[in-house]
Amino acid sequence: MKTLYLATHNRHKKEEIQNIFGQHPILNQAFRIEGLDALDFHEEIPETADSLEGNALQKAQYIHQKFNVDCFADDTGLEVSALDNRPGVFSARYANMPDNFEETGLASPESLQMPDPTFDQNIDRLLFKLQNKPRQARFRSVICLILNEETYYFEGSVNGIILNERHGNQGFGYDPVFQPNGFEKSFAELNVEEKNAISHRGKAIQALISFLEKR
Ligand code: IMP
């Protein structure tokens, strides 16, 4: 059995991804997905690129070079139509962004130095900025895999709307205010299997799985 390390400290991401692999009839015999705790690594991973692809590569490369292991990383952004697809790559730091971020899309050096805000602070800014605006949005995930010294990318996205208020308490991040198209529930009202079946990360992982199946 081959171990693939997931370059994240986010336990929700790890749980979602392990759930998908665990249910696969063949790959669950061939691959074990481990988090960074299995490497006893608890430091922050730098995430300073200006695209999801760049950040996914940076995170995967960092762990690959430090531990010489096969690994993959996911980077996700929430792209809101009325905000010119922002916060995008700055989704985790949205509440720290400068006041004119929605207009310029630019972070400031200070905003990048600050510790990440809480999920609630990010949601509060989003709801405030979207008052009386169209609510269409999408999540986009990019996975970077480093396997046998080769680098591969996989992507997934899901369209939906930003709700006016929070619903549900499962999941993480912006889940309580994101309602996928065709559903009457937010992501935070779906269990992990239901979310994985339609989510950005679920689709990106399915693309990764199709690739691994062919090898
Ligand atoms: P990152 O990929 O860890 O950099 O995530 C960027 C931001 O998007 C963080 O604030 C996350 O909480 C949020 N995020 C990432 N994936 C999801 C998701 O599946 N649902 C809701 N929010 C997410």
Residues whose N, C-alpha, C, O or C-beta is under 5 A from the ligand:
A	BS01	IMP	D74 D75 T76 S91 A92 F172 G173 Y174 D175
